[in-house]
Each structure stands twice: as structure tokens, then as C-alpha cells.
Amino acid sequence: MGKFDSRNSQKMSRRKAQAKKKGRAKTRATAVRAERSKKKPSKKKSAG
């Protein structure tokens, strides 16, 4: 790594990868949430 050679530094590639990972997780979480809310609630078993 030279002084002005920071275009694809390891630090930035790590940060970009982390951001992409969190973005994927966020979109997946919203999809799962929508899927869960779509299902009709199961009837709760009465106690006793």
C-alpha cells in the first residue's frame, strides 16, 4: 500500500462487505416479517 494507493484498501473492502451483508440481512428481515404477518394467527390452546 502506497501513500496514495487507498482505492481498494483492505479496510474499505471489509467495510463495503459488511455494509452489503447488513443490507442483505435488512431486506431479508423485511421479507420474513411480511411473510409472517400474512399468515393467519393460529388459535391458542386453552389452558387446562
C-alpha positions in Angstrom: 0.0 0.0 0.0 1.5 3.3 -1.1 0.6 6.7 0.3 -2.0 7.4 -2.4 -3.0 3.8 -3.1 -6.1 3.6 -1.0 -8.7 2.9 -3.6 -9.2 -0.8 -2.7 -7.6 -1.0 0.7 -8.4 -3.9 2.8 -10.2 -1.7 5.4 -12.5 -0.3 2.8 -13.3 -3.7 1.2 -14.1 -5.0 4.6 -16.4 -2.1 5.3 -18.1 -2.4 1.9 -18.6 -6.2 2.5 -20.1 -5.5 5.9 -22.4 -2.9 4.5 -23.6 -5.3 1.8 -24.1 -8.0 4.3 -26.2 -5.8 6.6 -28.2 -4.6 3.6 -29.0 -8.2 2.6 -30.0 -9.0 6.2 -32.3 -6.0 6.3 -34.1 -6.8 3.1 -34.4 -10.4 4.2 -35.8 -9.4 7.6 -38.4 -7.2 6.0 -39.4 -10.1 3.6 -39.7 -12.5 6.6 -41.7 -10.0 8.5 -44.2 -9.6 5.7 -44.4 -13.3 5.3 -45.2 -13.8 9.0 -47.8 -11.1 9.1 -49.5 -12.6 6.1 -50.2 -15.9 7.8 -53.4 -16.1 9.9 -52.7 -16.4 13.6 -53.0 -19.9 15.0 -55.6 -20.4 17.6 -54.1 -20.6 21.1 -54.7 -23.7 23.1 -56.8 -23.1 26.2 -55.1 -23.7 29.5 -56.3 -26.7 31.4 
